[in-house]
Amino acid sequence: MSTNQELKINENNKVEDKPAFYGFVFRSPEDKLLEDINRSGLEKLQAFTRMLRRNATLKRGIVAKSNNKL
């Protein structure tokens, strides 16, 4: 759960989340940076290690040449 979500408590003391949004969200680079700044330390560490793993995977990737000529 992100810290930016607003939570509401109803009369039975149950927490109600906003409905999940599925799809692409187009944000400005400034908004993305502000979101990253406000993350917790653990979330920042997870994002950093995810970035390192993704980069290592891309470097190891082998691209096979195609013999099909258009």
C-alpha positions, 0 to 999 in steps of 0.5 A, a space after each residue: 500500500 502506498 503512503 499516498 492513498 487516502 484511507 477512510 474509516 466507516 461507522 464499523 471501524 473498517 478501513 475502506 481503500 479507494 478502488 484500484 486503478 488499472 492501466 497506464 498513468 502518465 505522470 510528469 518526471 517531476 511527479 515521479 521524482 516527488 513520489 520516489 523522494 517520499 518513499 520509505 527507505 525499504 521501498 527505495 532499497 527494493 527499487 534500487 535492487 530491482 534496477 540492478 537486477 534489470 540492468 544485469 539481465 539486459 547486459 546478459 541478454 543475447 540477441 539472435 540475428 534473423 536471416 529473414 530479409 524483407 
